[in-house]
Amino acid sequence: MTQVGVGVGILVLRDGQVLLGRRRGSHGAGTWSAPGGRLEYGESIEECARRELLEETGLTLGECERGPYTSDVFDEVKHQYLTVFVLARHTLGQPATLEPDKCDGWQWFDWQALPQPLFAPLHSLRATGFDPSATCANSVSSK
């Protein structure tokens, strides 16, 4: 059975870096990804971003903005996802690995030097030339 879904990826930005974790136990295992997940019925993009970020990292999302989107096919699981990215420059707390069965841990990376391999939506986003630091002159540090 094939499925089409909507995912939300959260680009947490601090001090010119983005937060990524290596995926475990799901499609894309072994690839590096931003926090995120599936949009639930009746949920807004921002509500999903807040929920997923808190569940996965313990970070509290403040003001955020919608970014670009990608469309990716995952043949191995017969799914296609439209992933809407959210730019999160205002977060509180330090990232923790709250779902160790789904993520090896969180690390900060320069956008221009991301680890490989990247999870398909993040790879597709990079291929467009998108640069989150170019959309805002300064990122906000943790409080």
C-alpha positions as CSV (number, residue, x, y, z in Angstrom):
1,M,0.0,0.0,0.0
2,T,1.3,3.4,-0.9
3,Q,0.8,6.5,1.3
4,V,1.3,10.2,0.9
5,G,1.8,12.2,4.1
6,V,2.8,15.6,5.4
7,G,5.9,15.9,7.6
8,V,7.2,18.8,9.5
9,G,11.0,19.3,9.8
10,I,12.3,21.8,12.4
11,L,15.5,23.7,11.6
12,V,16.6,24.7,15.1
13,L,19.2,27.5,14.6
14,R,21.6,28.7,17.2
15,D,24.8,30.7,16.8
16,G,24.9,30.0,13.1
17,Q,24.4,26.2,13.5
18,V,21.6,23.8,12.9
19,L,20.6,20.9,15.2
20,L,20.6,17.4,13.6
21,G,20.4,13.8,14.8
22,R,21.1,10.5,13.2
23,R,17.9,8.5,12.6
24,R,17.3,5.0,14.1
25,G,14.7,2.3,13.7
26,S,12.7,3.9,10.9
27,H,13.0,4.7,7.2
28,G,16.1,6.6,6.6
29,A,17.9,4.9,9.5
30,G,21.6,6.0,9.6
31,T,20.9,9.3,7.9
32,W,21.2,12.8,9.6
33,S,17.9,14.7,10.0
34,A,16.4,17.7,11.7
35,P,13.9,17.0,14.5
36,G,10.4,16.5,13.1
37,G,7.6,14.1,12.3
38,R,4.2,13.6,10.9
39,L,1.5,16.2,10.9
40,E,-1.5,14.9,12.9
41,Y,-5.1,15.4,11.9
42,G,-6.3,18.9,12.8
43,E,-2.9,20.1,13.8
44,S,-1.3,23.3,12.4
45,I,2.2,23.2,11.1
46,E,3.4,25.2,14.1
47,E,1.6,23.0,16.6
48,C,3.2,20.0,15.0
49,A,6.6,21.6,15.2
50,R,6.2,22.5,18.9
51,R,5.0,19.0,19.8
52,E,7.6,17.1,17.8
53,L,10.5,19.3,19.0
54,L,9.5,18.9,22.7
55,E,8.9,15.1,22.3
56,E,12.2,14.5,20.6
57,T,14.6,17.1,22.2
58,G,13.0,18.6,25.2
59,L,13.4,22.1,23.6
60,T,10.5,24.6,23.9
61,L,9.8,26.3,20.6
62,G,9.1,30.0,20.8
63,E,8.3,32.2,17.7
64,C,8.9,30.3,14.5
65,E,8.4,30.8,10.8
66,R,7.4,28.5,8.0
67,G,10.2,27.8,5.5
68,P,10.4,25.9,2.3
69,Y,9.0,22.5,1.6
70,T,10.2,19.3,-0.2
71,S,8.5,16.3,-1.7
72,D,10.3,13.0,-1.4
73,V,9.5,9.4,-2.3
74,F,10.6,6.6,0.0
75,D,10.4,3.5,-2.2
76,E,11.6,1.2,0.6
77,V,8.4,1.9,2.6
78,K,6.1,3.0,-0.3
79,H,5.5,6.4,1.2
80,Q,5.8,9.9,-0.2
81,Y,6.1,12.9,2.1
82,L,5.6,16.6,1.6
83,T,7.9,18.0,4.3
84,V,7.2,21.6,5.4
85,F,10.3,23.0,7.2
86,V,9.9,25.4,10.1
87,L,12.7,27.8,11.0
88,A,13.2,27.8,14.8
89,R,15.5,30.6,15.9
90,H,13.8,31.0,19.3
91,T,14.1,27.9,21.4
92,L,14.6,27.4,25.2
93,G,16.6,24.7,26.8
94,Q,19.4,22.3,25.8
95,P,18.7,19.4,23.4
96,A,18.4,16.0,25.0
97,T,17.9,12.6,23.4
98,L,14.4,11.8,24.6
99,E,13.7,9.1,22.0
100,P,16.9,7.0,21.9
101,D,15.1,4.3,19.8
102,K,14.6,6.9,17.1
103,C,17.7,9.0,17.3
104,D,21.4,8.4,18.3
105,G,21.7,11.9,19.7
106,W,21.6,15.6,18.8
107,Q,24.6,17.6,17.5
108,W,25.1,21.1,16.2
109,F,26.5,21.6,12.6
110,D,27.4,24.5,10.3
111,W,24.9,24.5,7.4
112,Q,27.8,24.6,5.0
113,A,29.4,21.5,6.6
114,L,26.5,19.1,7.3
115,P,27.3,15.4,8.0
116,Q,26.5,12.7,5.5
117,P,24.4,11.0,4.5
118,L,21.4,13.3,5.0
119,F,17.8,12.2,5.4
120,A,16.0,12.6,2.0
121,P,14.0,15.8,2.9
122,L,17.0,17.6,4.2
123,H,19.1,16.4,1.2
124,S,16.4,17.7,-1.1
125,L,16.3,21.0,0.8
126,R,20.0,21.5,0.5
127,A,19.8,20.7,-3.3
128,T,17.6,23.7,-3.8
129,G,20.3,26.0,-2.5
130,F,18.3,27.0,0.6
131,D,20.4,28.6,3.3
132,P,18.7,29.3,6.6
133,S,21.3,31.8,7.7
134,A,20.6,33.9,4.6
135,T,17.0,34.4,5.6
136,C,17.9,36.2,8.8
137,A,21.0,38.2,9.7
138,N,21.3,36.8,13.2
139,S,20.2,33.7,15.1
140,V,19.2,33.8,18.7
141,S,21.2,31.9,21.3
142,S,19.6,29.8,24.0
143,K,18.3,31.7,27.0
